Amino acid sequence: MDYKYIKSLPEDPNRYYEELIHKFENPVRVGLYCLSFIFLALHLVHGLSSSTQSLGTNNKYATTIEKISYAFGIGIPLGFCFIALYHFFIHF
């Protein structure tokens, strides 16, 4: 099945793996990548907690919503850092 821009069954399903390995073999690049995601985590945690406070969640669910926002704000960037560090140390 071919669409205008998307092939549902590409010839090589691992076509981006070599690029991923090449991008994450330089320790400086991995460090800057992880540092940028740490800053993203700080931004997300602040933004999510501020937005829930702006919506007026000062009730009995406020601590639960704050914990969820911290988990999301830290978990997503941590996952991206894990991918970079994993491929760096596997091919070190």
C-alpha positions in Angstrom: 0.0 0.0 0.0 1.6 3.3 -1.1 0.4 6.7 -0.2 1.9 9.9 -1.4 4.6 10.2 1.3 4.3 7.1 3.4 5.2 3.5 2.6 3.6 1.1 4.9 6.2 -1.6 4.3 9.6 0.0 3.7 12.4 -2.0 2.0 14.6 -1.8 5.1 12.8 -1.5 8.5 16.1 -0.8 10.2 17.1 2.1 8.0 17.5 4.6 10.8 19.5 2.3 13.2 22.9 3.1 11.6 22.2 6.9 11.8 21.2 6.4 15.5 24.5 4.6 16.2 26.5 7.3 14.3 24.8 10.2 16.2 25.4 8.7 19.7 29.0 7.6 19.4 30.4 11.0 20.3 30.5 11.6 24.1 30.2 15.4 23.7 27.1 15.0 21.5 25.5 12.6 24.0 26.4 14.9 26.9 24.8 17.9 25.2 21.8 15.9 24.2 21.2 14.7 27.8 21.8 18.2 29.1 19.2 19.6 26.8 16.7 17.0 28.0 17.5 17.9 31.6 16.6 21.5 30.8 13.5 20.2 29.1 12.5 18.3 32.2 12.9 21.4 34.3 10.8 23.3 31.9 8.0 20.6 31.8 7.9 20.2 35.6 7.6 24.0 36.1 5.1 24.4 33.3 2.8 21.5 34.3 2.8 22.4 38.0 2.1 26.0 37.2 -0.6 25.2 34.7 -2.5 23.0 37.2 -2.1 25.7 39.9 -3.5 28.3 37.4 -6.5 26.1 36.8 -7.2 26.1 40.5 -6.3 22.6 41.6 -6.0 23.6 45.3 -8.3 20.8 46.4 -7.8 17.2 47.6 -6.5 16.1 44.2 -3.8 18.7 44.0 -1.0 16.5 45.3 -2.0 13.6 43.0 -2.0 15.9 40.0 1.3 17.4 41.1 2.8 13.9 41.4 1.5 13.0 37.9 3.0 16.2 36.4 6.4 15.5 38.0 6.3 11.9 36.8 5.5 13.1 33.2 7.9 16.0 33.3 10.8 13.9 34.4 9.9 10.6 32.8 9.6 11.6 29.2 13.0 13.4 29.0 14.6 10.6 31.1 13.5 8.1 28.5 15.1 10.0 25.7 18.4 10.3 27.8 18.3 6.6 28.4 18.2 5.9 24.7 21.2 8.1 24.0 23.2 6.7 27.0 22.3 3.1 26.2 23.5 3.3 22.6 26.6 5.2 23.7 27.7 2.6 26.2 26.7 -0.4 24.1 28.9 0.7 21.3 31.7 2.2 23.4 
